[in-house]
C-alpha cells in the first residue's frame, strides 16, 4: 500500500549508500544511468549490427531497459508495460482515420492520471517515480501513431517535408515497438528519439558504423561522451552547491518579499533560477552521453568531416544563456520535447490556435501543479508580444550597426529576465507562493507583454506592407 510521503518504490538494495547524503531514489537513478553508460559502450562494440542480428539487438534493448526500469521504480514499471500495450492495441484496432488522435488522448490521459496520483501521495515532493519515464513514453507512442497515420492514411502532397521523412508505412512489430519503448539508454530520462531514427540505429543504417569515405574506420562517440559527462558533472556540482548559497525557498520568505527592494528581488530571481537550470543540464547531458555511448545520436558529418553526435541534444547551453530572443531561448531548451510538440500539435492545428494549444499541451504533459500553468500561459503571452515587437519595432533598428546593437542589448536584457520570471513558477509550483512572488515583482513581465499586445493590436496596428517597406529600406 502507498502512504502519503512514502512514495518511492524502487529497489532498496543500495540503501547503505545513503550515508553519502543522497536519497535512495537518486542513488538508484545514478547507478542505473552509469550502468546504461557502460553497457552502452559494450553494446556498441560487441553487439553491433555487424556482430549480432537486428532481432537480438531489439531483444537486448528491451530486456535490459525493462530490468533497469524495474530496479529503479519497482512495481511501477507495470505502468510502462500497460500503457504501451493499450496504445499498441489502439494502433492496431482503432478506426484508421482516428487512431492517432485516440492514442494521443489515451496516452496523455494515462499520464495525467499518474500525475494526479503522484501529486496526491507525494505533494510537493521530489522523489523519483514512474511519471518521468511515462512522460518520455507518451512522446514515443504518440509520435509513432501520428507518423503511422501520415504514412498510411495521407498522400505525400498533404505532408510537410518533416512529416515525409518521419512517416511510418508499416506497423512496427511487437518486438520493435517495445524495444523502442524500453531502449535501455533512453528509457529513464530520454532525450526522446523518434522511431525512424531508432530503427536506423538498430539496423546500423544511420551511418554510425561507417566513415564518410567508406573505410572501416567508424565514427567514434567517445569524445562527445566525455564532453557531455564533463558538462553533466559541472552542472551536477552547481545543482548541489547553489541551494547552499542561493536557496529557492528564500523567494517565498517574508523578509525577501517585503523587506527587500524591487531591483534586489529581480536580481535574486535572475541568479537563483539561472542556477536551478543546473539540475536539468546535468540530467539531460548525462542522458545524451548515455545514448551516444550506445551509438545512438549520430547525425552525420560537418563541413570538416568531423562526426556530429547531436541528434539527441536536448539543450544548447551556450546559445540559451546568451540568446537575445525569446524564441531562440525557448528553442534551445528541452529540444526533443519541442520537436515532439511541433510534430503532434503545432503542425496539426489551425494557425490561430498553434501557440496557445502547444503551450497548454506542454503544461498538461508536465503535470497539474499551478506553477506549470502560470509559466506556460505567461510564456504564450510573452511569445505573442515578442513577435509583435520584432515585427513592428525591430525594422527601425536595422539601418545601422549601432542601433541594432542597442536593440539586441535590450532584447537580451528582456529575454534574461523573462526566462527566470516565468521559470520561477516551475521552482515554486504552488499557486499562492507563485502569485505572491509575481506580485512582489509587480507582474512587470506580464504587464509589459500585455501592453505591447494591446498597443500593436488595437491602439496602433501596423500594416504588414508598412513593416515590409521599412525592412527593405534597412537592407
Order of alpha helices (4+ residues) and beta strands (2+ residues): alpha-alpha-alpha-alpha-alpha-alpha-alpha-alpha-alpha-alpha-alpha-alpha-alpha-alpha-alpha-alpha-alpha-alpha-alpha-alpha
